[in-house]
Amino acid sequence: MFFAYPVKDRLKGKVCVITGAASGIGRACAIRYAAEGARVVAADISVKGGEATVAAIKASGGEAIFQHTDVCEPAQLDALLTRAIDAYGYVNVWHNNAFKSVFKTIIDQTLEEFDETMRVSLRAYWYGAKIAVTHMLSHNGGVILNTASVQSYFGEPGFSAYQCAKGAILSLTRSLGVDHAPGVRAVALAPGFIHTPAHDGIPPETIERVKQSIPASRGAAPEEVAALAAFLASDEADYITATGVIIDGGYLAM
Ligand SMILES: NC(=O)c1ccc[n+]([C@@H]2O[C@H](COP(=O)([O-])OP(=O)(O)OC[C@H]3O[C@@H](n4cnc5c(N)ncnc54)[C@H](O)[C@@H]3O)[C@@H](O)[C@H]2O)c1
């Protein structure tokens, strides 16, 4: 059981945009950001899930809006930034988190699946960072968070296109952090095995194999990733940039 201890007002005055906010890690981060005092712009291709995230935030007394966004469309990411600025004046945390992929080896993976993985899980991160950094540099700076993965660091069988995207996200993060310090920080969150609907497409034998190799002997709740994300988004993490932070129950150490 995971206990959440949101730090009151740690993100007060922050405006946080997060993609993939309708489910899993994105929803948990949106809720946590709001619980720590941020105003949140939750973006997702799923209207139902995105609105449910915003409803959960409002029910707890937080402030949030939903913007329907297909992150594959740059114009919709432009509209997301504009909506956030129109609603709240500025953006100082932009969290690229949306994800879609089919997990296969390169033999079985189609070019179409590869292209879609790259559009959602890499190209959109790059374009989101591009417009957010440009905005932040003229508005007192900010933070780009990119949800990466333990697969940014090592190989796991059966994740060809996904692993390409996650490796590149860590490189993108380093590049952003190096190019735009000190005004903008960039940090990749690298989760291990987190219980979300993303696992629906993974064969049960793969899930079992992964679970057995985690020293913590369990997968994590999305809220555990959100607790880390809130710290990384905050000014307390001001010296953390151009790097990844791993949250994996010790998986990578095995
Ligand atoms: N769950 C894990 O074990 C795990 C491990 C490592 C990394 N991650 C990463 O965490 C992030 C969140 O994954 P999750 O596990 O919460 O998955 P999830 O499937 O629960 O959530 C993904 C969200 O992305 C949204 N999305 C998909 N395509 C979109 C599009 N074109 N435009 C906008 N939104 C879109 C979905 O609607 C969904 O709400 C991903 O980047 C994933 O790679 C997850």
The ligand as an SDF file (V2000), in Angstrom:
LIG
                    3D

 44 48  0  0  0  0  0  0  0  0999 V2000
    3.1830    1.6250  -16.8140 N   0  0  0  0  0  0  0  0  0  0  0  0
    4.4760    1.3520  -16.7900 C   0  0  0  0  0  0  0  0  0  0  0  0
    4.9210    0.3090  -16.2760 O   0  0  0  0  0  0  0  0  0  0  0  0
    5.4540    2.3090  -17.3950 C   0  0  0  0  0  0  0  0  0  0  0  0
    6.8090    2.0190  -17.2750 C   0  0  0  0  0  0  0  0  0  0  0  0
    7.7270    2.9060  -17.8230 C   0  0  0  0  0  0  0  0  0  0  0  0
    7.2930    4.0350  -18.4750 C   0  0  0  0  0  0  0  0  0  0  0  0
    5.9610    4.2790  -18.5860 N   0  0  0  0  0  0  0  0  0  0  0  0
    5.5870    5.4820  -19.2970 C   0  0  0  0  0  0  0  0  0  0  0  0
    4.6580    6.2280  -18.5360 O   0  0  0  0  0  0  0  0  0  0  0  0
    3.8850    7.0460  -19.4140 C   0  0  0  0  0  0  0  0  0  0  0  0
    2.4230    6.8880  -19.0670 C   0  0  0  0  0  0  0  0  0  0  0  0
    2.0820    5.5290  -19.3010 O   0  0  0  0  0  0  0  0  0  0  0  0
    0.9290    4.8050  -18.5060 P   0  0  0  0  0  0  0  0  0  0  0  0
    1.4920    3.5200  -18.0420 O   0  0  0  0  0  0  0  0  0  0  0  0
    0.2960    5.7140  -17.5360 O   0  0  0  0  0  0  0  0  0  0  0  0
   -0.0500    4.4830  -19.7290 O   0  0  0  0  0  0  0  0  0  0  0  0
   -1.6240    4.6440  -19.9340 P   0  0  0  0  0  0  0  0  0  0  0  0
   -1.9560    3.7830  -21.1040 O   0  0  0  0  0  0  0  0  0  0  0  0
   -2.3480    4.3860  -18.6520 O   0  0  0  0  0  0  0  0  0  0  0  0
   -1.7910    6.1840  -20.3140 O   0  0  0  0  0  0  0  0  0  0  0  0
   -1.3830    6.6830  -21.5570 C   0  0  0  0  0  0  0  0  0  0  0  0
   -2.2480    7.8650  -21.8860 C   0  0  0  0  0  0  0  0  0  0  0  0
   -1.7930    8.4400  -23.1270 O   0  0  0  0  0  0  0  0  0  0  0  0
   -2.9410    8.8270  -23.8750 C   0  0  0  0  0  0  0  0  0  0  0  0
   -2.6690    8.9330  -25.3010 N   0  0  0  0  0  0  0  0  0  0  0  0
   -2.4040    7.9410  -26.1870 C   0  0  0  0  0  0  0  0  0  0  0  0
   -2.2630    8.4380  -27.4240 N   0  0  0  0  0  0  0  0  0  0  0  0
   -2.4420    9.7860  -27.3290 C   0  0  0  0  0  0  0  0  0  0  0  0
   -2.4310   10.8440  -28.2600 C   0  0  0  0  0  0  0  0  0  0  0  0
   -2.2020   10.6330  -29.5770 N   0  0  0  0  0  0  0  0  0  0  0  0
   -2.6480   12.1060  -27.8260 N   0  0  0  0  0  0  0  0  0  0  0  0
   -2.8870   12.3410  -26.5030 C   0  0  0  0  0  0  0  0  0  0  0  0
   -2.9210   11.3650  -25.5730 N   0  0  0  0  0  0  0  0  0  0  0  0
   -2.7020   10.0970  -25.9730 C   0  0  0  0  0  0  0  0  0  0  0  0
   -3.9450    7.7060  -23.5790 C   0  0  0  0  0  0  0  0  0  0  0  0
   -5.2740    8.0950  -23.9140 O   0  0  0  0  0  0  0  0  0  0  0  0
   -3.7230    7.4940  -22.0920 C   0  0  0  0  0  0  0  0  0  0  0  0
   -4.5460    8.3460  -21.3180 O   0  0  0  0  0  0  0  0  0  0  0  0
    4.2300    6.6050  -20.8310 C   0  0  0  0  0  0  0  0  0  0  0  0
    5.1420    7.5150  -21.3850 O   0  0  0  0  0  0  0  0  0  0  0  0
    4.8810    5.2550  -20.6120 C   0  0  0  0  0  0  0  0  0  0  0  0
    5.7790    4.9080  -21.6290 O   0  0  0  0  0  0  0  0  0  0  0  0
    5.0310    3.4430  -18.0610 C   0  0  0  0  0  0  0  0  0  0  0  0
  1  2  1  0
  2  3  2  0
  2  4  1  0
  4  5  1  0
  4 44  2  0
  5  6  2  0
  6  7  1  0
  7  8  2  0
  8  9  1  0
  8 44  1  0
  9 10  1  0
  9 42  1  0
 10 11  1  0
 11 12  1  0
 11 40  1  0
 12 13  1  0
 13 14  1  0
 14 15  2  0
 14 16  1  0
 14 17  1  0
 17 18  1  0
 18 19  2  0
 18 20  1  0
 18 21  1  0
 21 22  1  0
 22 23  1  0
 23 24  1  0
 23 38  1  0
 24 25  1  0
 25 26  1  0
 25 36  1  0
 26 27  1  0
 26 35  1  0
 27 28  2  0
 28 29  1  0
 29 30  1  0
 29 35  2  0
 30 31  1  0
 30 32  2  0
 32 33  1  0
 33 34  2  0
 34 35  1  0
 36 37  1  0
 36 38  1  0
 38 39  1  0
 40 41  1  0
 40 42  1  0
 42 43  1  0
M  CHG  2   8   1  16  -1
M  END
$$$$
